[in-house]
Amino acid sequence: MEPVNLLNAQNQLSKLVTAAERGDDVVIAKRGRPVVRLVPVEAPRHTGAALAERLVRNPPPGVRTPAEVDDDLRDSRESWGE
């Protein structure tokens, strides 16, 4: 695809984004000089949910379980009353 000048790019941005998503080479020029290339964003390889699930299945060494944290908090609060 030929470089598109900035004014035309503003007027047809949706079309240019669609072309970039398809894999077309989209270059925007300013005063006849290419300055920007539109490229699709890569999909994330790992989602936050997948990471959270993995950490629950394989906690790092020294990490307390929620039940252990609750027990520690309860013990700590009980010691305040002394």
Beta strands, then each sheet from edge to edge (+ up, - down):
strand 1: 4-5
strand 2: 26-30
strand 3: 33-38
sheet 1: 1+ 2+ 3-
end
